[in-house]
Amino acid sequence: MRLLRACLLDRGRTRESWRVPDITGQVVILTVSSVIRSASWYACLLGMEERGRYAGPDGQVRQVSLVEPRTGLELCLVSHAPGTGSFDEFRAGLDHLEFLVAGRGDLDSWGARLDELGIAHSGVKEPPYTPNAMITFRDPDNIQLEFFWRAPEP
């Protein structure tokens, strides 16, 4: 933070004098152990459509890009050379991926969808430290995912 502040001050600019350019979408890129398996899993769960794929020189599919047509959310699944172990949110990197829902009742609908697909989940959780609610679950590579409802501000 100190480096960023010094950089902006050295140029005579402050956060208030610089307008952040528009961000026009979101793409989440996840490394997975099996691109085809994960693409099928995410497409089925989230109603995503395949936008494209890339195969390496050996003919193996190395990347699949999916898009959720209503929101435009893009998910790119990438396969690299085999690593060691499965995902662990306690190591530096991604903690979890969260999908926001519009209403509290949507969590119940997502819970039913996860049940229908045989995906183990936490059930709707309403922690005592927040008015928000969520359902947590994991993808085939053990990446923690969450449907999250943010309660309206009082």
N, C-alpha and C positions, 0 to 999 in steps of 0.2 A: 504494500500500500504506500509506503514511504517513497519507493521508487516511482510509482505512478504519479503521486502528488508532485514530486520534484520535477518529473518530466513535463507535466502540464504547466507548472509555475515557470520553469525555464523558458517555455515558449510564450510566456505572457498570457496564457489562457487559463481560465478556471472552468470547472465543470458547468457552471451556469452560462458561460459564453460560447460553449460548443454544443451544437445540436446533434444528437445521436441520429445517424442515418436510419431510415426505416429497415426493419427486419421483415422480410416478406414471407416467411414460412419457417418450418422446423423440419429438420432431418435428424433422426436418431440413427447412429451407426453402431451396431453391436457385433462383436466378434463371437461367433458361435462354433460349435464343434461339427455340426452338420447343417449346411446352408439349406438343403432341400427339406430336411425334417423341420427345421425352425421356420422356414418360409410357409410351409403347410400349416404348422401350428398357429402362427400369428395370423395368417390369412383367415383361417377358420374361426379363431376366437374373435378377432376384431373386424371381420368383414372387409379385409384389405384385398386389393387387386395387385397382381404383379405388373410392375412398370417396366422392368427390364432385368436382364441377367448377363453375367460375364463368365465365360469359361476360360480357364488358363490354357496354355499351350498343350498341356497333357489331356485336354478335353474335360477335365473336372470342373464342375460349376464352383466358382470361388466367391460369387457375389450375387445376391438377388435383392432387387429394390421393390418394395411394396408401397402402395399408397392407399389411404383410407379416403374414398371419394368425397364424402360429405365435408370433412374438415381439412383435407389436403395434407394431413400428417403423413410424412414419409418415414419409412423404416427401411434401413439398408442393413442386410445381414451379410457378414463377411467371414470367410474361412481362411485362416492362416495355417502355417505349419503347426503340427500338434504341439501344444504347450503342456505344462504339468498341472494337474489338478483341475477342479471345477471352480466356478465363480465363487468368490467370497467377499461380501460387502464390507468386511472388516479390514481388508487390505486397501492401500491407496488406489483410488480409481472411482468407479461408479458405486454408489451406495444402493440405489434402486431407481427404477423408472416408474414415474407416476403419471397416470391418466386421470385428468380432472373430469368430473361428471357434473351435470347441471343441477340435479336435485338429489336430496337424501334418498328418495325412493328409487333412484337409479341404481344405488348400491344393492338393493334387494334384487333388482332385475339382473344385474351382473352376477350376483351370487347364484341365482337360478341358472344363468347361462354357464357358469363355471361348473355347476353340478351336472348339467346336461352333458357337458363335454368330458366329465370325469376328471376335472382338474381340482386337486386338493387346494383348499383356501382357508383363511382364518375365520370366515364369517364376518359380518359387519362388526367392526370394532369402534367403540365410542370411548376413547380414553378420558379419564377424569380431568386431565390437565388441559383439555381443549374442547370447544364445542363442535369440532370437525369430526368426520367419520370416515372410515376406510375399510377396504378389503385387501388383504395381501395374499399373494400366491407366487409361484415360481414357474419360470419357463423350463423347457427341456434341459438347458444348461445350468439350471439353478439360479439364474438371474432373478432377483426379487423384483416383482412387479406389484403395482398397487392401483386400485381405483380409489380416487380420493374425492370427497365432497367437502368443500369449504363452506362453513356456515356463514350466513350473511352477517355483516358488521352490525352491532346493535345501534 
